[in-house]
Amino acid sequence: MRFQSYVYFAESYAVKRNLLGRQGWLQLVKIGLDDYKSELYLSPNDE
């Protein structure tokens, strides 16, 4: 598997570091990837 990702950093230290929330955001979403169609699916995780 091979993929490309982009990472962004804040220019100023005044920006709050926890931008995505204390609980994290990854556990709140379902992620689906269709490689054949090159599509990414996102939906809320209701479990």
C-alpha positions in Angstrom: 0.0 0.0 0.0 1.2 3.4 -0.8 -0.3 6.8 -0.2 0.5 10.5 -0.1 -0.5 12.7 2.8 -0.1 16.4 3.7 0.8 17.7 7.1 0.3 21.3 8.2 1.9 23.1 11.1 0.8 26.3 12.7 3.2 29.2 12.1 2.6 30.7 15.5 2.9 29.1 18.9 -0.2 31.1 20.0 -2.5 28.7 18.1 -4.0 26.1 20.4 -2.4 22.8 19.9 -5.4 20.6 20.4 -7.4 21.7 17.3 -9.2 18.4 16.8 -10.6 18.0 20.4 -9.5 16.2 23.5 -11.3 13.0 22.7 -9.8 12.9 19.2 -11.7 12.9 16.0 -10.7 9.5 14.4 -13.0 7.5 16.8 -15.9 9.7 15.8 -15.9 8.9 12.0 -16.1 5.9 9.8 -13.6 5.9 6.9 -14.1 3.9 3.7 -11.7 3.9 0.7 -12.5 2.6 -2.7 -9.2 2.3 -4.5 -10.7 1.3 -7.8 -12.8 4.5 -8.0 -10.2 6.6 -6.1 -13.0 7.7 -3.7 -12.9 8.3 0.1 -16.1 7.9 2.1 -16.6 9.5 5.5 -19.6 9.2 7.9 -20.3 9.7 11.6 -19.6 6.7 13.8 -22.9 6.2 15.7 -21.8 3.1 17.6 
